[in-house]
């Protein structure tokens, strides 16, 4: 019989992976800043048309701007944390689903343990 099981994928922090993560975080941060500026521009444009109630319009846009601001702050925090992590640290990258084969006689606790895949610079190094 086959079952679906969640497998954790972890990445070992190396100079290369650290640089890629930093680039990814900075790119996402830049994207948040662009969205923030675009929302401010759209708000001003819609305020000039006078088609919408100004208070409701402003409230909606401020909520969206605040979301981008919070995401940007989270990215800044992640960048700070990444700088503090020593090389060789294991970072959880994601969870994936895997099919496992079970049969009569298997020891349940051993088969249902949390499997982990360890990756170093994009190459699978270990399966635990």
C-alpha positions in Angstrom: 0.0 0.0 0.0 1.2 3.5 -0.7 0.7 6.6 1.5 1.4 10.2 1.0 3.9 11.7 3.5 5.2 15.2 4.1 9.0 15.5 3.6 11.0 18.5 4.9 13.6 19.9 2.5 16.4 21.7 4.2 19.2 23.7 2.7 22.7 23.8 4.1 23.9 27.4 4.2 27.0 27.9 2.1 28.5 31.1 0.6 26.8 30.4 -2.7 23.4 29.7 -1.1 23.7 32.6 1.2 24.4 34.9 -1.7 21.4 33.5 -3.6 19.1 34.0 -0.7 20.3 37.5 -0.2 19.7 38.3 -3.8 16.2 36.8 -3.6 15.4 38.8 -0.5 16.6 42.1 -2.0 14.7 41.4 -5.2 11.5 40.8 -3.2 12.2 43.9 -1.1 12.6 46.0 -4.3 9.4 44.5 -5.6 7.5 45.6 -2.4 8.9 49.1 -2.8 7.7 49.3 -6.4 4.3 48.0 -5.4 4.2 50.6 -2.6 5.0 53.4 -5.0 2.5 52.2 -7.6 -0.2 52.1 -5.0 0.5 55.6 -3.9 0.5 56.7 -7.6 -2.9 54.9 -8.2 -4.4 56.5 -5.1 -3.5 60.0 -6.2 -4.8 59.3 -9.7 -8.1 58.0 -8.4 -8.4 60.9 -5.9 -8.3 63.3 -8.9 -11.1 61.5 -10.8 -13.6 62.1 -7.9 -15.5 59.0 -8.9 -15.0 57.3 -5.5 -15.6 58.4 -1.9 -12.2 59.8 -0.8 -12.2 58.4 2.7 -13.1 54.8 1.6 -10.6 55.0 -1.2 -7.8 56.2 1.0 -8.6 53.6 3.7 -8.4 50.8 1.1 -5.2 52.0 -0.4 -3.6 52.6 3.0 -4.4 49.1 4.0 -2.7 47.7 0.9 0.3 50.0 1.3 0.6 48.9 5.0 0.7 45.2 3.8 3.6 46.0 1.5 5.4 47.9 4.2 5.0 45.0 6.7 6.3 42.5 4.1 9.3 44.8 3.4 10.0 44.9 7.2 9.8 41.1 7.4 12.3 40.9 4.5 14.7 43.3 6.2 14.5 41.1 9.3 15.2 37.9 7.3 18.2 39.6 5.7 19.5 40.6 9.2 19.0 37.0 10.4 20.7 35.5 7.4 23.8 37.7 8.0 24.0 36.3 11.6 23.7 32.6 10.6 26.9 30.7 10.5 27.8 28.8 7.3 26.8 25.1 7.6 23.4 26.0 9.3 20.4 24.1 8.0 17.5 26.2 6.8 14.1 24.8 6.2 13.3 25.5 2.5 10.0 23.9 2.0 7.8 20.8 2.6 7.0 18.4 -0.3 4.8 15.4 -0.6 6.2 11.9 -1.2 4.6 8.5 -1.8 5.9 5.8 0.6 5.4 2.1 0.3 4.2 0.2 3.4 3.5 -3.4 3.8 2.5 -5.9 6.5 5.3 -6.4 9.0 6.7 -2.8 8.7 7.3 -1.0 12.0 4.8 1.9 12.0 6.8 4.4 14.0 9.9 3.9 11.8 7.9 4.3 8.6 6.0 7.3 9.8 8.9 9.3 11.1 9.5 12.8 9.6 11.9 12.2 6.6 14.2 15.1 5.6 16.1 15.9 2.4 19.3 17.8 2.9 20.5 20.0 0.0 23.9 21.7 -0.4 24.1 24.2 -3.3 21.3 22.6 -5.2 22.5 19.0 -4.9 20.9 16.4 -2.6 23.5 15.5 0.0 21.5 13.3 2.4 18.1 11.8 2.9 17.3 11.2 6.6 
